[in-house]
Amino acid sequence: MLTTYLKRPQTRERYRSGPAGPYLDGYLDWLEQRGYHPPRIRRLLRGVQQFSLWVQHGTPSAHALDTTALASFRQHLESQQRLRQPSGNYSHLFVGARLFVTFLASTPGAAPCLSSHPM
């Protein structure tokens, strides 16, 4: 499924190597089932990748891709002025992360992903 949205093998490997990697195919399928179109899915996927990297490397208070980490990620994006678009809507970075956390919570057996490098 990831090959549909990411053409370069190096990019796919980078996305798969993070804490969100094992769940990405299911997440993409979940988005498609909800009617999201490919261009939007690509943007949301970038949000998941940023969230995953941020949890893995960016904060000592979050070790899992869960609602606690999402709240911290939201604050981080806000401090970087990347939470909202000029229109006032949430950025694809935050929406992608929020939808991913929703997907994990609604998927049986998909417990919050633990970072491979806890801080």
One Martini backbone bead per residue (centre of mass of N, CA, C, O) as a GRO file, in nm:
protein
  119
    1MET     BB    1   0.057   0.063  -0.020
    2LEU     BB    2   0.298   0.263   0.001
    3THR     BB    3   0.371   0.250  -0.311
    4THR     BB    4   0.137   0.441  -0.402
    5TYR     BB    5   0.268   0.712  -0.241
    6LEU     BB    6   0.573   0.598  -0.261
    7LYS     BB    7   0.826   0.568  -0.501
    8ARG     BB    8   1.074   0.571  -0.329
    9PRO     BB    9   1.256   0.340  -0.161
   10GLN     BB   10   1.391   0.529   0.050
   11THR     BB   11   1.131   0.651   0.156
   12ARG     BB   12   0.990   0.396   0.244
   13GLU     BB   13   1.209   0.308   0.446
   14ARG     BB   14   1.193   0.555   0.629
   15TYR     BB   15   0.896   0.518   0.710
   16ARG     BB   16   0.926   0.212   0.815
   17SER     BB   17   1.156   0.270   1.047
   18GLY     BB   18   0.957   0.379   1.225
   19PRO     BB   19   0.710   0.353   1.461
   20ALA     BB   20   0.479   0.363   1.225
   21GLY     BB   21   0.549   0.153   1.002
   22PRO     BB   22   0.361  -0.108   1.073
   23TYR     BB   23   0.084   0.092   1.021
   24LEU     BB   24   0.063   0.227   0.735
   25ASP     BB   25  -0.109   0.041   0.559
   26GLY     BB   26  -0.360   0.050   0.739
   27TYR     BB   27  -0.394   0.357   0.732
   28LEU     BB   28  -0.433   0.389   0.428
   29ASP     BB   29  -0.680   0.208   0.410
   30TRP     BB   30  -0.852   0.370   0.611
   31LEU     BB   31  -0.859   0.630   0.442
   32GLU     BB   32  -0.986   0.513   0.186
   33GLN     BB   33  -1.250   0.412   0.328
   34ARG     BB   34  -1.311   0.737   0.393
   35GLY     BB   35  -1.243   0.901   0.103
   36TYR     BB   36  -0.962   0.960   0.053
   37HIS     BB   37  -0.734   1.117  -0.148
   38PRO     BB   38  -0.420   1.090  -0.262
   39PRO     BB   39  -0.315   1.381  -0.207
   40ARG     BB   40  -0.410   1.382   0.091
   41ILE     BB   41  -0.264   1.129   0.188
   42ARG     BB   42   0.023   1.232   0.143
   43ARG     BB   43   0.004   1.461   0.350
   44LEU     BB   44  -0.074   1.286   0.596
   45LEU     BB   45   0.181   1.109   0.587
   46ARG     BB   46   0.374   1.337   0.663
   47GLY     BB   47   0.254   1.379   0.943
   48VAL     BB   48   0.325   1.101   1.054
   49GLN     BB   49   0.629   1.120   1.013
   50GLN     BB   50   0.676   1.365   1.194
   51PHE     BB   51   0.556   1.246   1.450
   52SER     BB   52   0.737   0.997   1.471
   53LEU     BB   53   1.006   1.153   1.485
   54TRP     BB   54   0.937   1.328   1.727
   55VAL     BB   55   0.900   1.098   1.926
   56GLN     BB   56   1.178   0.960   1.879
   57HIS     BB   57   1.361   1.262   1.905
   58GLY     BB   58   1.193   1.532   2.039
   59THR     BB   59   1.090   1.395   2.326
   60PRO     BB   60   1.092   1.309   2.671
   61SER     BB   61   0.757   1.274   2.719
   62ALA     BB   62   0.749   1.080   2.453
   63HIS     BB   63   0.706   0.717   2.344
   64ALA     BB   64   0.422   0.734   2.204
   65LEU     BB   65   0.151   0.699   1.970
   66ASP     BB   66  -0.048   0.920   2.132
   67THR     BB   67  -0.238   1.153   2.293
   68THR     BB   68  -0.003   1.275   2.449
   69ALA     BB   69   0.182   1.323   2.207
   70LEU     BB   70  -0.018   1.491   2.042
   71ALA     BB   71  -0.030   1.731   2.237
   72SER     BB   72   0.273   1.795   2.215
   73PHE     BB   73   0.283   1.829   1.908
   74ARG     BB   74   0.090   2.064   1.897
   75GLN     BB   75   0.266   2.257   2.062
   76HIS     BB   76   0.506   2.246   1.876
   77LEU     BB   77   0.368   2.355   1.621
   78GLU     BB   78   0.280   2.620   1.750
   79SER     BB   79   0.573   2.722   1.820
   80GLN     BB   80   0.636   2.699   1.489
   81GLN     BB   81   0.390   2.789   1.315
   82ARG     BB   82   0.242   2.477   1.211
   83LEU     BB   83  -0.064   2.420   1.289
   84ARG     BB   84  -0.161   2.647   1.089
   85GLN     BB   85  -0.304   2.787   0.839
   86PRO     BB   86  -0.388   3.082   0.702
   87SER     BB   87  -0.701   2.993   0.715
   88GLY     BB   88  -0.702   2.818   1.015
   89ASN     BB   89  -0.638   2.549   0.953
   90TYR     BB   90  -0.513   2.264   0.994
   91SER     BB   91  -0.248   2.099   0.939
   92HIS     BB   92  -0.129   1.811   0.793
   93LEU     BB   93   0.046   1.732   1.031
   94PHE     BB   94  -0.178   1.719   1.246
   95VAL     BB   95  -0.398   1.556   1.101
   96GLY     BB   96  -0.230   1.304   1.047
   97ALA     BB   97  -0.172   1.243   1.346
   98ARG     BB   98  -0.463   1.234   1.451
   99LEU     BB   99  -0.562   1.005   1.262
  100PHE     BB  100  -0.355   0.796   1.355
  101VAL     BB  101  -0.446   0.781   1.650
  102THR     BB  102  -0.731   0.696   1.579
  103PHE     BB  103  -0.657   0.439   1.432
  104LEU     BB  104  -0.513   0.297   1.668
  105ALA     BB  105  -0.764   0.306   1.865
  106SER     BB  106  -0.955   0.140   1.639
  107THR     BB  107  -0.737  -0.095   1.640
  108PRO     BB  108  -0.698  -0.406   1.684
  109GLY     BB  109  -0.371  -0.453   1.821
  110ALA     BB  110  -0.297  -0.126   1.813
  111ALA     BB  111  -0.094  -0.022   1.999
  112PRO     BB  112   0.096   0.191   2.105
  113CYS     BB  113   0.384   0.306   1.979
  114LEU     BB  114   0.704   0.235   2.040
  115SER     BB  115   0.992   0.358   2.070
  116SER     BB  116   1.328   0.270   1.989
  117HIS     BB  117   1.410   0.564   2.144
  118PRO     BB  118   1.402   0.630   2.438
  119MET     BB  119   1.423   0.921   2.657
   0.00000   0.00000   0.00000
